[in-house]
Amino acid sequence: MKTPVTVLGLGAMGTALAQAFVSAGHPTTVWNRTPGRAPGLTGVTRAKTVADAVSASSLIVVCLLDDASVQEALAPAATEFTGRTLVNLTNGTPAHARRTADWATQQGADYLDGGIMAVPAMIGGPAGFILYSGSEAAFEKYGAVLSAVARPQFVGTDPGLAALQDLALLSGMYGMFAGAFHALALTSSEKVSPTAFAEQLLVPWLTAMLGSIPAIARDLEYGADGAAGSNLAMQSAGFANLLDASRAQGVDPVLLAPMDDLLARAVHEGHGDEDLAAVVQLLRTAG
């Protein structure tokens, strides 16, 4: 028989996780604060209490709204965690992860924190992946089980590292979306098809520019090798045109104005002949 799994939380993501475990043949027990949630989920055992759910399996996966929900849900079952592994896939901060890891250790449990890099529809498929950090022994023991929901990637024994990199990836996504939103607002202020612009120009352009990120990362880690290809003084001067044109088109530059300020600061502090890695350094030393 395959490893039994318990899933705590039946929101959209928790339901997708539970369904993926069931589909992979794992006996799956579920619990949700509100009984009857996810009625379409079949093939599971529904526990009446969180303690019953925890006691049913050696591997406990929790996916709730936030850290406060996790602490509230786990507390009544504290004595049931001895000898089990708790995998927390709730979005949170590194501090949340480390605190929950300490709690799990006090209960005699192994702990893995996870950052889900997927939406519910991607769970159980090949595109999503989940970052894990914490107990390496637990990851080695249950990595194959966890692969039923998404490709598992272990990023370190510090429980906070998965949350840190999860949030870093999300910040990159939202930053890209912010620029794309502004671009669509700017072009749609005239008679430009948003669909055609996105498909024919915006996505190819962003895809090409993504290729520059590894070079920026290398410059940040090892120092720039040679002169800047597009120095910050030039970029700062050009950015003013972007903001001026946006205002003229009736588009609020609120999403991009902070970059203008940061570029100007970089030039003011003597980095005008450097490349974009210098901007990252300014963010790391801000305040």
Phi, psi and omega in degrees: 000141179287160183302125174292145181228142171248135177243122177257116180110121182238044166289192182300316181286316179300320178296318179297320178297312180299318180296322179294320177296317179299314182297331179274001175092012180272127173302123190235123174256139181232154176216142174218145182304318177265111181300149177085003178292148180056060182296339180281352180283119183242164177081013181245162170258126183263115180277143180282329180231158179294327178296318177297320181295316181294318183291346184281342187216158175273341180245118183246121179249123180245132179217096183238189186290313185204180183298320180299321178295323179296311182298319180294321183287321186282329187307315182294343183251017187308318185287350182270353188275350182305127178080002182254173176243126178258124177245114183259109180256018177280133178299131181197190182260166174303323179295320176301314183298315183293323179293317180291326176298317178298318179299314181298318179299320178297333179271359181083024181248153168280156185222135170232133173257144184226147174243114184277116177257069182190159169261164185308322182295340181272346182294134182088355179252183187276347189275328185277158173216160181231128176276137179232143172214156182127232184289112179293325178297319179294321179294318179295325182286320189245006181304319180294324177294315182293339179292348177294333183262327179185162180298121181273139178226117181275128186243004175146164183277344173290118184302338183278351188289326178294315179297319180301312183285330173301309181293327177295317178295319178295323179296322176297319179296311182293326176297317177296316178299322180300315178295320180293321178299316180296318180299317180292323177294320182293313182288325181283356173286347173241183181275065177243127180295118178301322181295312180296317180299315182296313186285320187270333185236308189295308182296315176300321180294313180296321178300317179295319182290332177301334179294344180275347185296316178302324179294320177296319179296319179295318177300320180295319184278322189244352184095149182292142178249093180099182183288153179294137177288320177226093188291161187291331178298315178295317181294321179296318179296319181288331182295330178300323179295323179299314182290319180297317180294322179298312180298321180294331180270002180077027180250125180290122181275021187303328182284337185251344183304322179300326177293322176301315179298319183291318178297317179297320178296319179300317179295314181300326183269012172093017181255018186299333180266007180260176181258189191294340178301331179295329178293321178298319178299321179296321178296321182289337183251005182298136177076000000 
